[in-house]
């Protein structure tokens, strides 16, 4: 399979600031690629390069095997994009804004506007001025503009911004359907791993301009830390005992013992039996899995990543 | 061609639905009516004998007949045109930055050059509408206050001169589009307009003979409002003016095409 989206040693500097530093991406048809990073990590800069809005300082970006350039108009009808917060003309209605997009996308079928209005559930607002829309509906309108021409690639920057929980689920299902059933390749950025992990097939984590980690979504489960947490009457003594037995232990703030190690996770009953034999009775025993947020912080080396 | 038609339609819709279109129309209509009133007051100084400011202003008019009135109209066409049309150009380009909609115009099957051309055409049409309002409003208000010396032939000649002045003024506006793009909004182009007005005043008075070669002074010279200097306008003057306009268009295209659109 050849790559639909590809960057090679992509870099962008703004003066002395390196916003994107030698990023290599290879995304195949039908993938949903979650591009994760904190604010200022380089997500939007990468997206702007992919959509031809800014030029890389070095390296290259390609879509469908064609190098991205501002004047490659033939590429852009195969690409839908939503960059940062979507804005539309405030003095025009939802329908008029979409009509402008339809015409500029050279879509000859006028019903494309109504179709996308229905798909994004904007029917009740079609004749409302954009300046009177809620933030969630402005976001929907931005997505409608990105989707109106049935693109083969969708490049979306924080698409869930401003949407309520029901809207987030709805958009997630819509994007999943486009990828799974229509072969649309989706590249979307976010700073929330938990949200992206729900439907991305692969993630890339960018931090301070560098792509520091890529993983298939199912690999995340393997890589997230797990520990066995136990509560006993005398936790300090129990910790000493377990350390002497060669277990890796840590005392959590609520006097709970956390024990790591594959064999403990796979067979907690054995450890419990060992404790009982030494006179320690566990009142609580559970396997705790590192949450996605902690995993993300651990990967980028920030506080909050402790297991 | 389909892309151009689409871009033109889009710009037309945006302009038509903009409150700024109606505000500029009202301002130009109001000024044209005020010109007639101004002449009327100049003809009847007894009505403003209590106001030293108005007396001073009306006394600057000189002739209060139709030939004098048309000179005033031409002056307004050149000066108000530069400010008003410049504002129109800055609005049409600058709004994409202030409304943050520019990014929707960059990655399209319609090229950026086509979109710039459509914007320039709509800005030109908008400016022409304002000029027509200024001219017709001025003539109507002049007729209403009964200025002496009217003739259809004089009106025809004045309209031709006015049209030439307006076209020359519009040709000086593309640099405003560049500054709106460069400055990502309205402040820089408005600042540019103010600066140009000041420099023009300074240069024309400080350097004798420079006016025919100073692009922003050329429309006023053409209009005859500056007196006999208008006869100094030659091919070089028009080439300088055309070069300024094309430089603005080329600069705008280059900016949209090559600059990072952050």
Interface residues (C-beta under 8 A of the other chain):
Chain A: X48 X51 X52 X53 X54 X55 X70 X71 X73 X74 X76 X77 X79 X81 X83 X84 X85 X87 X88 X89 X90 X91 X92 X96 X99 X100 X101 X103 X104 X105 X106 X145
Chain B: X2 X3 X6 X7 X9 X10 X13 X14 X17 X18 X19 X99 X100 X101 X103 X104 X105 X106 X107 X108 X109 X110 X111 X112 X257 X258 X260 X261 X262
